[in-house]
Amino acid sequence: MSDPVLFPPGLPVLTEMRVHASGRAWLAELPALVEKLRARWSLRLGAPFAGGSCSWVAPARLPDGTRAVFKVTWPHREAAGEAEGLRNWAGRGAVRLLDHDPGHHALLLERCEPGTELGAAGGLGAEHRLRLGAEVLRELWRAPVPRDCSLERVADVCAEWADLVEERMARLRPGYDPGLVAHGARLLRELPGSAAREAVVHGDFNPGNVLAAGRRPWLAIDAKPMTGDPGYDPFPLLEQIDDPFAAADPHRTVAHRLALLAGELGEDTDRLAAWAVARLVEEALWRAEHGRAPYGAQLLGKARLLGDAAGL
């Protein structure tokens, strides 16, 4: 990397992308690509943000002085719909899309300031932060799903995941509870088709992707949008706003927070719990596929607790 200010050696994206061939090829082209787009948009760039494992993201100033964020992403399936999702939301609940170069997977985005992550918002209790996150989700879900939408569908993605769960369970034999895994695969197939409504979902609504902003108190970033059941979205918020599974009474804490989120979002508590179980089972088998079967077993423990707490 030619410029140590823009490409410091310890930047996570530079280390994470080196582990596979397509990532290394993308990194080799990244400095020239950043310079090409910087010149095209006449940007003044600052040192990149430290977060992110598959995108290079930096603060930027436009020629008129507007403070923005410049994002160049390693081409991959989950990131393909980010620009379309942002255009659909049009600044309602999410950062605004200022410009987009689809051929180079580059975005110019509204900058959130002060940019504090919801998960790190000091002085705010977990339940208060859950309500703030739910407010952002409600705003995202209000945007109508456009008729000509090309975003992936939750139902299609989850059907693929269900197949992968079953294939990995049979091939890897990680020692997981077969009944729980089968239940998770079944939920992945069935939940999307039983939704009472459809929305453009964020796709990765964890508290690190909700930032304090000036235009609105909180805005979502780093979406991996799809269309379908909004019940897909809330679980990462519940799981990561703090660690409810480490509470003195985790069953009570998890059940209470599921009910809180369901009430704030107008969703059914049992459906939110079922989505949580489905997503944990999928992640557990993904972890097993990537050599982390013991961690996957911990995730299945959370899935079992969620199912018990919701009476599934």
C-alpha positions as CSV (number, residue, x, y, z in Angstrom):
1,M,0.0,0.0,0.0
2,S,1.6,3.3,-1.1
3,D,0.2,5.8,1.4
4,P,0.6,4.8,5.0
5,V,-1.9,7.5,6.1
6,L,-4.7,6.1,3.9
7,F,-3.5,2.5,4.1
8,P,-2.0,1.9,7.6
9,P,-0.7,-1.7,7.9
10,G,-2.9,-2.5,10.9
11,L,-6.2,-1.5,9.2
12,P,-8.6,-4.4,9.7
13,V,-9.8,-4.6,6.1
14,L,-6.2,-4.9,5.0
15,T,-5.5,-7.9,7.2
16,E,-8.9,-9.6,6.8
17,M,-8.9,-9.4,3.0
18,R,-5.5,-11.1,2.7
19,V,-6.8,-14.5,3.8
20,H,-8.3,-15.4,0.4
21,A,-7.3,-14.9,-3.2
22,S,-10.1,-12.6,-4.3
23,G,-9.4,-10.3,-1.3
24,R,-5.7,-10.1,-2.1
25,A,-6.5,-9.2,-5.8
26,W,-8.9,-6.5,-4.6
27,L,-6.3,-5.1,-2.2
28,A,-3.7,-4.9,-4.9
29,E,-6.1,-2.6,-6.9
30,L,-7.4,-0.6,-4.0
31,P,-4.9,2.3,-3.8
32,A,-5.3,3.1,-7.5
33,L,-9.1,2.8,-7.2
34,V,-9.2,5.1,-4.2
35,E,-7.1,7.7,-6.1
36,K,-9.2,7.4,-9.2
37,L,-12.5,8.0,-7.3
38,R,-11.0,10.7,-5.1
39,A,-10.1,12.6,-8.3
40,R,-13.4,11.9,-9.9
41,W,-15.4,13.3,-7.0
42,S,-12.7,15.9,-6.0
43,L,-12.5,14.6,-2.5
44,R,-10.2,15.6,0.4
45,L,-9.7,12.4,2.3
46,G,-8.8,11.8,6.0
47,A,-7.3,8.7,7.6
48,P,-9.7,5.7,7.2
49,F,-12.0,4.5,9.9
50,A,-10.7,1.5,11.8
51,G,-13.9,-0.6,11.7
52,G,-15.0,-2.9,8.9
53,S,-13.5,-6.1,7.6
54,C,-14.4,-6.0,3.9
55,S,-14.7,-2.2,3.1
56,W,-12.2,0.6,3.1
57,V,-14.0,3.6,4.6
58,A,-12.7,7.1,5.2
59,P,-14.0,10.6,6.0
60,A,-14.1,13.0,3.1
61,R,-14.9,16.6,2.2
62,L,-16.6,17.5,-1.1
63,P,-15.6,20.6,-3.1
64,D,-18.4,22.6,-1.5
65,G,-17.1,21.7,2.0
66,T,-19.8,19.0,2.7
67,R,-18.5,16.4,5.1
68,A,-19.1,12.9,3.8
69,V,-18.0,9.3,4.0
70,F,-16.2,7.6,1.1
71,K,-16.6,3.8,1.1
72,V,-15.1,1.2,-1.3
73,T,-16.2,-2.3,-0.8
74,W,-14.8,-5.7,-1.7
75,P,-17.3,-7.0,-4.3
76,H,-19.5,-9.6,-2.6
77,R,-23.1,-10.7,-2.6
78,E,-24.3,-9.1,0.7
79,A,-23.0,-5.6,-0.2
80,A,-24.6,-5.6,-3.7
81,G,-27.9,-3.9,-2.6
82,E,-26.6,-1.2,-0.2
83,A,-27.0,1.7,-2.7
84,E,-30.5,0.6,-3.8
85,G,-31.6,0.2,-0.2
86,L,-30.3,3.7,0.7
87,R,-32.0,5.2,-2.3
88,N,-35.3,3.6,-1.2
89,W,-35.0,4.9,2.4
90,A,-34.0,8.3,1.1
91,G,-32.6,9.4,4.4
92,R,-35.4,8.1,6.5
93,G,-33.8,6.1,9.3
94,A,-30.5,5.6,7.3
95,V,-27.7,7.8,6.0
96,R,-28.3,9.5,2.7
97,L,-26.6,8.2,-0.5
98,L,-24.8,11.2,-2.1
99,D,-23.3,9.3,-5.0
100,H,-22.6,5.8,-6.2
101,D,-20.1,4.1,-8.6
102,P,-21.6,0.6,-9.1
103,G,-18.8,-0.5,-11.3
104,H,-16.2,0.0,-8.6
105,H,-18.5,-0.8,-5.6
106,A,-18.0,2.7,-4.2
107,L,-20.4,4.9,-2.2
108,L,-20.3,8.5,-1.2
109,L,-22.4,8.8,2.0
110,E,-23.8,11.3,4.4
111,R,-21.5,11.5,7.4
112,C,-22.9,10.9,10.9
113,E,-21.6,13.3,13.5
114,P,-20.7,12.8,16.3
115,G,-21.0,9.2,15.0
116,T,-21.2,7.4,18.4
117,E,-22.3,3.8,18.0
118,L,-25.6,3.0,19.7
119,G,-23.9,0.1,21.5
120,A,-21.3,2.5,23.0
121,A,-23.7,5.3,24.0
122,G,-22.6,6.1,27.5
123,G,-25.1,6.9,30.1
124,L,-28.0,5.1,28.3
125,G,-29.3,1.9,29.8
126,A,-29.7,-1.2,27.6
127,E,-33.5,-0.9,27.5
128,H,-33.4,2.7,26.5
129,R,-30.9,1.9,23.7
130,L,-33.2,-1.0,22.5
131,R,-36.1,1.5,22.2
132,L,-33.9,3.9,20.3
133,G,-32.8,1.1,17.9
134,A,-36.4,0.1,17.5
135,E,-37.3,3.7,16.5
136,V,-34.8,3.5,13.7
137,L,-36.1,0.2,12.5
138,R,-39.7,1.5,12.5
139,E,-38.6,4.3,10.2
140,L,-36.7,2.0,7.9
141,W,-39.7,-0.4,7.6
142,R,-42.1,2.5,6.8
143,A,-40.5,2.9,3.3
144,P,-42.6,1.1,0.7
145,V,-41.0,-1.8,-1.2
146,P,-40.7,-0.5,-4.7
147,R,-42.4,-2.6,-7.5
148,D,-39.2,-2.7,-9.5
149,C,-37.0,-3.6,-6.6
150,S,-34.0,-5.8,-7.5
151,L,-33.0,-6.6,-3.9
152,E,-32.7,-10.2,-2.8
153,R,-35.6,-11.7,-0.9
154,V,-35.3,-12.8,2.7
155,A,-37.2,-16.0,1.7
156,D,-34.8,-16.9,-1.0
157,V,-31.7,-16.2,1.1
158,C,-33.0,-18.1,4.1
159,A,-34.0,-21.1,1.9
160,E,-30.4,-21.3,0.8
161,W,-29.2,-21.1,4.4
162,A,-31.5,-23.9,5.4
163,D,-30.0,-26.1,2.7
164,L,-26.5,-25.2,3.9
165,V,-27.4,-25.8,7.6
166,E,-28.5,-29.4,6.7
167,E,-25.6,-30.1,4.4
168,R,-23.0,-28.8,6.9
169,M,-24.6,-30.7,9.7
170,A,-24.4,-34.0,7.7
171,R,-20.9,-33.4,6.4
172,L,-19.2,-31.9,9.4
173,R,-20.9,-33.8,12.2
174,P,-20.0,-31.1,14.7
175,G,-21.8,-32.9,17.6
176,Y,-24.6,-30.3,17.7
177,D,-28.2,-31.2,18.9
178,P,-29.8,-32.6,15.7
179,G,-33.3,-31.7,16.8
180,L,-32.4,-28.1,17.5
181,V,-30.5,-27.8,14.2
182,A,-33.4,-29.3,12.3
183,H,-35.8,-26.9,14.0
184,G,-33.6,-24.0,13.0
185,A,-33.5,-25.1,9.4
186,R,-37.3,-25.5,9.4
187,L,-37.8,-22.0,10.7
188,L,-35.5,-20.6,8.1
189,R,-37.8,-22.0,5.4
190,E,-41.1,-21.3,7.1
191,L,-40.8,-17.9,8.8
192,P,-40.5,-15.7,5.6
193,G,-43.7,-17.2,4.1
194,S,-45.8,-16.5,7.2
195,A,-45.0,-12.8,7.6
196,A,-48.0,-10.5,8.0
197,R,-46.2,-7.7,6.1
198,E,-43.1,-7.0,3.9
199,A,-40.4,-4.3,4.2
200,V,-37.0,-3.4,3.0
201,V,-35.0,-4.9,5.9
202,H,-31.6,-3.6,6.9
203,G,-30.1,-7.0,7.0
204,D,-27.3,-6.4,9.6
205,F,-29.0,-4.3,12.3
206,N,-26.5,-4.5,15.1
207,P,-25.9,-1.6,17.5
208,G,-22.5,-0.9,15.8
209,N,-24.4,0.0,12.6
210,V,-26.6,2.7,14.3
211,L,-24.8,6.0,14.8
212,A,-25.5,9.3,16.5
213,A,-26.1,12.0,13.9
214,G,-27.0,15.6,13.5
215,R,-29.9,15.5,11.1
216,R,-31.6,12.8,13.1
217,P,-30.6,11.5,16.6
218,W,-29.7,8.1,15.2
219,L,-29.2,6.8,11.7
220,A,-28.4,3.3,10.3
221,I,-25.3,2.5,8.2
222,D,-23.7,-0.5,6.5
223,A,-27.0,-2.1,5.4
224,K,-27.2,-5.4,3.6
225,P,-30.8,-4.9,2.5
226,M,-33.3,-7.4,1.4
227,T,-37.1,-7.5,1.0
228,G,-39.3,-9.5,3.2
229,D,-40.3,-10.2,6.8
230,P,-39.2,-7.3,9.0
231,G,-39.0,-9.8,11.9
232,Y,-35.7,-10.9,10.4
233,D,-34.0,-7.6,11.5
234,P,-34.2,-7.2,15.3
235,F,-32.2,-10.1,16.8
236,P,-28.6,-8.6,16.4
237,L,-29.9,-5.5,18.3
238,L,-31.2,-7.6,21.1
239,E,-28.1,-9.8,21.3
240,Q,-25.5,-7.1,21.1
241,I,-26.8,-4.0,22.9
242,D,-25.2,-5.7,25.9
243,D,-25.0,-9.4,26.7
244,P,-28.5,-10.5,28.0
245,F,-27.3,-14.1,28.1
246,A,-24.8,-13.1,30.9
247,A,-27.5,-11.6,33.1
248,A,-28.1,-13.2,36.5
249,D,-31.4,-14.5,35.2
250,P,-30.9,-14.8,31.4
251,H,-34.3,-16.5,30.8
252,R,-36.1,-13.6,32.4
253,T,-33.9,-10.9,30.8
254,V,-34.2,-12.3,27.3
255,A,-38.0,-12.9,27.6
256,H,-38.4,-9.3,28.9
257,R,-36.4,-7.8,26.1
258,L,-38.1,-9.8,23.4
259,A,-41.4,-8.5,24.7
260,L,-40.0,-5.0,24.8
261,L,-38.8,-5.1,21.2
262,A,-42.0,-6.7,20.0
263,G,-44.1,-4.0,21.6
264,E,-42.0,-1.2,20.2
265,L,-42.0,-2.7,16.7
266,G,-45.6,-4.0,16.5
267,E,-44.3,-7.5,16.0
268,D,-45.2,-10.8,17.6
269,T,-42.8,-11.9,20.5
270,D,-42.8,-15.5,19.5
271,R,-41.9,-14.7,15.9
272,L,-39.0,-12.5,17.0
273,A,-37.8,-15.4,19.2
274,A,-38.2,-17.8,16.3
275,W,-36.2,-15.6,14.0
276,A,-33.5,-15.4,16.7
277,V,-33.3,-19.2,16.9
278,A,-33.2,-19.6,13.1
279,R,-30.4,-17.1,12.8
280,L,-28.3,-18.5,15.6
281,V,-28.6,-22.0,14.1
282,E,-27.5,-20.7,10.7
283,E,-24.5,-18.9,12.3
284,A,-23.5,-21.9,14.4
285,L,-23.2,-24.1,11.3
286,W,-21.3,-21.3,9.5
287,R,-18.9,-21.2,12.4
288,A,-18.5,-25.0,12.3
289,E,-17.7,-24.7,8.5
290,H,-15.0,-22.2,9.4
291,G,-13.3,-24.3,12.1
292,R,-15.0,-22.8,15.1
293,A,-17.4,-25.6,16.1
294,P,-17.0,-24.9,19.9
295,Y,-18.2,-21.3,19.4
296,G,-21.1,-22.6,17.3
297,A,-22.0,-24.8,20.2
298,Q,-22.2,-21.7,22.4
299,L,-24.6,-20.1,19.9
300,L,-26.8,-23.1,20.0
301,G,-26.9,-22.8,23.7
302,K,-28.3,-19.2,23.2
303,A,-30.8,-20.6,20.7
304,R,-32.1,-23.1,23.2
305,L,-32.4,-20.5,25.9
306,L,-34.3,-18.2,23.5
307,G,-36.7,-21.0,22.6
308,D,-37.3,-21.8,26.2
309,A,-37.8,-18.2,27.1
310,A,-40.4,-17.7,24.4
311,G,-42.0,-21.1,25.1
312,L,-41.3,-22.3,21.5
